[in-house]
Amino acid sequence: MANNQPVYLTADGLKKVQEEYEYLTGTRRKEVAQMIAEAKAEGDISENAGYDEAKTAQGFLEGRIRELENIIKNAHIIEDQVHPTDVVTLGRTVIVREEGTDYEETYTIVGAVEADPSNGRVSNESPMGQALLEKRIGQRVTVNSPGGDIVFEILGIE
């Protein structure tokens, strides 16, 4: 994710990213450095599984830190944008009903970093998010899914 593309986040989402960054660059980095030091203290590192594991952990850690730095650098806070109240935009919660059913579903449209579909937070980049963006109450949208196209009616926007 080393690019300059905007990363859409809620203020709370950015706070969580910053907290993870602080933890990884502080506490976790020290823990991994300690793991490496302890493995080195065991002697020959050429055949030291503990050392190899610690260096692998360090590689993953530094990769995640770079990813978080990029997210923070390119963060665009959703709440700071002006949202029309009658159109689905980032940060809005949408109530939909699948065509042919009585079951209502609620989704909040968020940036990809905050997406958590099992908790009703869908990415603006997902098929569902893309289908809903810029639509209004009463409109029908078609979502391309692995099981085939699904049609939803927009019942409400919050």
C-alpha positions in Angstrom: 0.0 0.0 0.0 2.9 2.3 -0.6 1.2 4.9 -2.7 -0.4 8.3 -2.3 -4.0 7.3 -2.9 -6.5 8.7 -0.3 -7.3 6.4 2.5 -10.9 7.1 3.7 -11.3 6.7 7.5 -13.7 7.8 10.2 -12.1 9.8 13.0 -12.4 6.8 15.2 -10.8 4.6 12.5 -7.8 6.9 12.3 -7.5 6.9 16.0 -7.3 3.1 16.0 -4.7 3.1 13.3 -2.6 5.7 15.2 -2.9 3.6 18.4 -1.8 0.5 16.6 1.1 2.5 15.1 2.2 3.7 18.6 2.0 0.2 20.0 4.0 -1.3 17.1 6.7 1.4 17.1 7.0 1.4 20.9 6.2 -1.7 22.8 6.2 -4.3 20.0 9.4 -3.1 18.4 11.2 -3.4 21.8 9.7 -6.9 22.3 11.0 -8.1 18.9 14.4 -6.5 19.5 14.6 -8.4 22.8 13.6 -11.6 21.0 16.5 -11.1 18.5 18.9 -10.3 21.3 18.0 -13.4 23.3 18.3 -15.6 20.2 21.7 -14.1 19.4 22.8 -14.8 23.0 22.2 -18.5 22.4 25.3 -18.5 20.1 25.6 -19.5 16.4 22.8 -17.7 14.6 23.3 -19.7 11.3 21.2 -22.6 12.5 19.1 -20.8 15.2 15.4 -21.2 14.7 14.6 -18.7 17.5 16.7 -16.1 15.7 15.1 -16.9 12.3 11.6 -16.5 13.9 12.5 -13.2 15.5 13.9 -11.8 12.3 10.8 -12.9 10.4 8.6 -11.3 13.1 10.7 -8.1 12.7 10.2 -8.1 8.9 6.4 -8.4 9.3 6.4 -5.8 12.1 8.4 -3.3 10.0 6.1 -4.0 7.0 3.0 -3.3 9.0 4.6 -0.1 10.4 5.3 1.2 6.9 1.7 0.3 5.9 0.3 2.2 8.9 2.6 5.2 8.2 1.1 5.3 4.6 -2.4 5.1 5.9 -1.9 7.9 8.4 -0.1 10.1 5.8 -2.9 9.6 3.2 -5.9 9.6 5.6 -9.0 11.6 4.6 -11.4 11.8 7.5 -14.9 11.0 6.3 -16.7 13.1 8.9 -14.9 16.2 7.7 -16.6 16.0 4.3 -19.9 17.6 3.6 -22.5 14.9 3.2 -25.9 15.4 1.6 -28.4 13.6 3.8 -30.4 12.0 1.0 -27.6 10.4 -0.9 -25.4 7.4 0.1 -21.9 8.6 0.7 -18.9 7.5 2.8 -19.8 7.4 6.4 -23.5 7.0 5.9 -25.5 4.1 7.3 -27.8 2.6 4.7 -30.9 0.4 5.3 -31.6 -2.0 2.5 -33.9 -4.9 1.7 -33.0 -7.7 -0.6 -35.6 -8.0 -3.4 -38.1 -10.8 -2.7 -37.5 -10.8 1.0 -38.8 -8.9 4.1 -35.4 -8.9 5.8 -33.8 -5.5 6.3 -30.1 -5.2 6.5 -28.1 -2.2 7.7 -24.6 -1.3 6.4 -22.3 1.6 7.1 -20.1 2.6 4.1 -16.5 3.0 5.2 -13.0 3.1 3.6 -11.3 -0.2 2.9 -9.1 0.0 6.1 -12.1 0.0 8.4 -14.2 -2.6 6.5 -15.7 -5.3 8.7 -18.6 -6.9 6.8 -19.6 -9.2 9.6 -20.3 -6.1 11.7 -22.1 -4.3 8.9 -19.2 -2.1 7.8 -18.7 -2.4 4.1 -15.9 -0.9 2.1 -16.6 1.8 -0.5 -14.5 -0.4 -2.8 -16.5 -3.6 -2.3 -19.3 -4.5 -4.8 -21.9 -3.6 -2.2 -20.3 -0.3 -1.4 -19.8 0.6 -5.0 -23.4 -0.3 -5.9 -24.8 1.9 -3.0 -22.6 5.0 -3.3 -24.4 8.1 -4.7 -27.8 6.3 -4.7 -31.0 7.6 -3.0 -33.9 6.2 -0.9 -36.2 4.1 -3.1 -33.6 3.3 -5.7 -32.7 -0.3 -6.5 -29.1 -1.4 -6.8 -27.6 -4.6 -8.2 -24.7 -6.1 -6.4 -22.5 -8.6 -8.2 -21.8 -11.5 -5.9 -20.1 -14.8 -6.3 -23.5 -16.5 -6.1 -25.0 -14.2 -8.8 -26.5 -10.7 -8.9 -28.6 -9.6 -5.9 -31.0 -6.6 -6.1 -31.5 -4.4 -3.1 -33.9 -1.6 -2.5 -32.6 1.4 -0.4 -35.1 2.0 2.4 -33.2 4.6 4.5 -30.1 6.6 4.8 -28.7 7.8 8.2 
